[in-house]
Amino acid sequence: MAIDRKHIAWVVAAVAVAAVPLSFFGPEGLRMLVIGLLMLAGPGTALVLYIRLGSAGTDGTDDADGAGAHRSAAQSTLPLAISIAVASSLALSTIVATAMVFARMWSPPVAVLVLSLITLLLLALGAKRFPVSAAGAS
Amino acid sequence: MALAALAATALALGIWSLLSVDTARIGGTGLVEAVPPAFFVAIFLSLTGFVATLNLRRHTPVLLATQVLVLVVILHAADPIVHGLPRLTASYRHLGVADYIASSGQLDTSLDAYFNWPGFFSFLGLLSGATGVGDLMGIATWAPLGMNLLLLAPLLALARRLTSHPRQAWAGVWLFYLASWVGQDYLAPQAYAFLLLVTLVACLLSAFSGWAWPTGSNRFTRFLAHHVTKLDPTVPHQGMSSPPPVDTAILLVISAGLLVAMTASHQLTPFAAIPILTVFLLSGRLRMPSLPILAVVLSSGWLVFVASDFFDGHLTQLFGSFGDVEGHTLGVVTQRVGGSDAHVLVVYTRLAEVAMVWLLAALGAFMAHRRRTAWLTAALGALAPLTLIPGQPYGGELLLRLYLFSLPFAACLAVLTLLPDRPGGPGWRRAFALLVMGSVLASATVVSRYGNDSMEKFTPDEISLVNQLYATAPDGSVLIEVVHDTPWKFQKYADYDYRALLLAEPRPGAGPLSCDPADRIAQQSGAYLIVTTSQKRAADLLETTPPGDIDRFIATCGSSPGWSKLFENAGGVVFHIQGAGNGN
């Protein structure tokens, strides 16, 4: 699981870094893919990697093979983690864009830079909070 | 393996049958007239695959997710696969608002309500501006599929908090997609805000479940706790274990952020969040009283202070019919039961589907109460949005929206009629009943969701006609559509004075359309008038005009003095009407 977290964090960081130059130039398709991904799930995924969602309380255990509470808890929180990653990314992108419009400071590349910096900051904080050496803890 | 193959077969068959639709055969009852029988076979295979997966001895979330995704593609991706263009005129308007913001970075709150709730459009403008993709038509085309796919995780996270067992949750999500016919999943602020709302509620029920106050502190709190526990003894155990304090604070900030983005994007959704959060607070499912209060402050504050231009100019519209429950319910439904016989059939199908879902939900709640399993949170969530009914009719669309807000909760209740409260599959008899229920709902949804397809779909010829009009008409011109059903405004949103002679709605006993209204509009400085095939279909379907009257209008008015035909194609015709002033 920790390996998964590490890989996800690297992918998100790569998207965040790549989005900044792509907000100025590059092939349209690639710009849409990378910046779209950042706005759809970048900061939110970093946020979800930073926090620990509680484990399932009294969810019905429904594994006939009795694979254990750990997998059950992970399965239970995965939909919530994905939901929060997506919704909070969308919300943050919306808030940044709307604030720029109201402040009459419209600049899409600056907005992308802000989103990228927030993403990278959260990833760094997450790495500090849950270092890889504590792999099994996650 | 066999079930995965079944899903693949259903997907391939579904896509193939949608690709082979002859759009010319789409008539008054919509897409159902034009899809080949293989489409229904694909749906049935998909339903069978899900039910069989649900009935496996071992719970298999990945396979269940696959089966649900296949259903979503078959049932909710027909628009992009069949037509390859965005559905509904509103999709095009939304593109235009986003284009205006992307190109100017400004808001013009006097133009229309969209600019008073610009969150979603600013988001689209940011996407367009940052990627250099000026034309978001492709995203608008595939939005219904994208929105439904994005909804899967939040719906499942929510359903897990409303039901006692994972299989019930999966069945609830499946039923949501089967009964989600309202079509508010196009590129629209309401679709976006609904996604945020479902996520918000799932997050709160997961991380902040519990009483906000000591349950024995006074008579009121004792009364609440006693009755909640009596009605549903599982309520105190339905949340997840509390996250650490730092994470709790972060989740609270996230929840507030979702509320802010929702409020900035859509008029109605944050107001729907208020009663939902309030009932959860009063039933021991939300221990943060600050969140319902924040929802009230944000939505009211935005309406009064940020959307002040809209608020000042629409006081009568906002509050004029406050308390008229009958007018907002029966009155609106009666208005909608009109138009051609085919359209009335579609409306009745919708009503029947809503009735079926609500009856099943009520039955599910009753049975769950008897079995002492989780039901109260879902029932409260389903009923809470209905408290908005006395407010205002929301342009006649309130009931549609309330059905959508209630559906994630109602679907979780409805499946309780058939799914047991024990681990393991439901058994073949219950699975068969579930398959029958799913088949009825899916068949109804093909009619109810795509019943207006003949007037809500557009063709490349119509888009081409609008582009020609934009290339010809100078900025500031008056552009007239005969019936309000034209795929325009996706660019040059504020550059023209857009007018409509008739709204796309039933007009019982309407007389023939005369040339005078258009001549009057064009009297001063001229105008351009566009008639499209979609306008004609809308007029015929809704009986906005007498049958064939638009063709007569074109023939009669088109040959009038001052009218000249500029261009024509299979999608429609554009006229220029000479004005008395500069002849422009």
Boltz contact constraints between the chains, C-beta under 6 A:
constraints:
  - contact:
      token1: [A, 23]
      token2: [B, 130]
      max_distance: 6.0
  - contact:
      token1: [A, 28]
      token2: [B, 132]
      max_distance: 6.0
  - contact:
      token1: [A, 28]
      token2: [B, 133]
      max_distance: 6.0
  - contact:
      token1: [A, 31]
      token2: [B, 131]
      max_distance: 6.0
  - contact:
      token1: [A, 31]
      token2: [B, 132]
      max_distance: 6.0
  - contact:
      token1: [A, 32]
      token2: [B, 131]
      max_distance: 6.0
  - contact:
      token1: [A, 32]
      token2: [B, 133]
      max_distance: 6.0
  - contact:
      token1: [A, 35]
      token2: [B, 130]
      max_distance: 6.0
  - contact:
      token1: [A, 35]
      token2: [B, 131]
      max_distance: 6.0
  - contact:
      token1: [A, 51]
      token2: [B, 247]
      max_distance: 6.0
  - contact:
      token1: [A, 51]
      token2: [B, 250]
      max_distance: 6.0
  - contact:
      token1: [A, 52]
      token2: [B, 243]
      max_distance: 6.0
  - contact:
      token1: [A, 52]
      token2: [B, 247]
      max_distance: 6.0
  - contact:
      token1: [A, 54]
      token2: [B, 240]
      max_distance: 6.0
  - contact:
      token1: [A, 54]
      token2: [B, 241]
      max_distance: 6.0
  - contact:
      token1: [A, 54]
      token2: [B, 242]
      max_distance: 6.0
  - contact:
      token1: [A, 54]
      token2: [B, 243]
      max_distance: 6.0
  - contact:
      token1: [A, 55]
      token2: [B, 241]
      max_distance: 6.0
  - contact:
      token1: [A, 56]
      token2: [B, 240]
      max_distance: 6.0
  - contact:
      token1: [A, 57]
      token2: [B, 239]
      max_distance: 6.0
  - contact:
      token1: [A, 57]
      token2: [B, 240]
      max_distance: 6.0
  - contact:
      token1: [A, 57]
      token2: [B, 241]
      max_distance: 6.0
  - contact:
      token1: [A, 58]
      token2: [B, 237]
      max_distance: 6.0
  - contact:
      token1: [A, 60]
      token2: [B, 164]
      max_distance: 6.0
  - contact:
      token1: [A, 60]
      token2: [B, 165]
      max_distance: 6.0
  - contact:
      token1: [A, 60]
      token2: [B, 423]
      max_distance: 6.0
  - contact:
      token1: [A, 62]
      token2: [B, 59]
      max_distance: 6.0
  - contact:
      token1: [A, 62]
      token2: [B, 165]
      max_distance: 6.0
  - contact:
      token1: [A, 62]
      token2: [B, 166]
      max_distance: 6.0
  - contact:
      token1: [A, 62]
      token2: [B, 423]
      max_distance: 6.0
  - contact:
      token1: [A, 63]
      token2: [B, 59]
      max_distance: 6.0
  - contact:
      token1: [A, 64]
      token2: [B, 57]
      max_distance: 6.0
  - contact:
      token1: [A, 64]
      token2: [B, 58]
      max_distance: 6.0
  - contact:
      token1: [A, 75]
      token2: [B, 61]
      max_distance: 6.0
  - contact:
      token1: [A, 79]
      token2: [B, 153]
      max_distance: 6.0
  - contact:
      token1: [A, 79]
      token2: [B, 156]
      max_distance: 6.0
  - contact:
      token1: [A, 79]
      token2: [B, 157]
      max_distance: 6.0
  - contact:
      token1: [A, 80]
      token2: [B, 157]
      max_distance: 6.0
  - contact:
      token1: [A, 80]
      token2: [B, 206]
      max_distance: 6.0
  - contact:
      token1: [A, 82]
      token2: [B, 153]
      max_distance: 6.0
  - contact:
      token1: [A, 83]
      token2: [B, 153]
      max_distance: 6.0
  - contact:
      token1: [A, 83]
      token2: [B, 154]
      max_distance: 6.0
  - contact:
      token1: [A, 83]
      token2: [B, 157]
      max_distance: 6.0
  - contact:
      token1: [A, 83]
      token2: [B, 199]
      max_distance: 6.0
  - contact:
      token1: [A, 83]
      token2: [B, 202]
      max_distance: 6.0
  - contact:
      token1: [A, 87]
      token2: [B, 196]
      max_distance: 6.0
  - contact:
      token1: [A, 87]
      token2: [B, 199]
      max_distance: 6.0
  - contact:
      token1: [A, 87]
      token2: [B, 258]
      max_distance: 6.0
  - contact:
      token1: [A, 88]
      token2: [B, 254]
      max_distance: 6.0
  - contact:
      token1: [A, 91]
      token2: [B, 257]
      max_distance: 6.0
  - contact:
      token1: [A, 91]
      token2: [B, 258]
      max_distance: 6.0
  - contact:
      token1: [A, 91]
      token2: [B, 261]
      max_distance: 6.0
  - contact:
      token1: [A, 93]
      token2: [B, 123]
      max_distance: 6.0
  - contact:
      token1: [A, 94]
      token2: [B, 119]
      max_distance: 6.0
  - contact:
      token1: [A, 94]
      token2: [B, 123]
      max_distance: 6.0
  - contact:
      token1: [A, 94]
      token2: [B, 261]
      max_distance: 6.0
  - contact:
      token1: [A, 95]
      token2: [B, 261]
      max_distance: 6.0
  - contact:
      token1: [A, 97]
      token2: [B, 122]
      max_distance: 6.0
  - contact:
      token1: [A, 97]
      token2: [B, 123]
      max_distance: 6.0
  - contact:
      token1: [A, 97]
      token2: [B, 126]
      max_distance: 6.0
  - contact:
      token1: [A, 98]
      token2: [B, 119]
      max_distance: 6.0
  - contact:
      token1: [A, 98]
      token2: [B, 122]
      max_distance: 6.0
  - contact:
      token1: [A, 98]
      token2: [B, 264]
      max_distance: 6.0
  - contact:
      token1: [A, 101]
      token2: [B, 107]
      max_distance: 6.0
  - contact:
      token1: [A, 101]
      token2: [B, 122]
      max_distance: 6.0
  - contact:
      token1: [A, 106]
      token2: [B, 105]
      max_distance: 6.0
  - contact:
      token1: [A, 108]
      token2: [B, 126]
      max_distance: 6.0
  - contact:
      token1: [A, 108]
      token2: [B, 129]
      max_distance: 6.0
  - contact:
      token1: [A, 108]
      token2: [B, 130]
      max_distance: 6.0
  - contact:
      token1: [A, 111]
      token2: [B, 126]
      max_distance: 6.0
  - contact:
      token1: [A, 112]
      token2: [B, 130]
      max_distance: 6.0
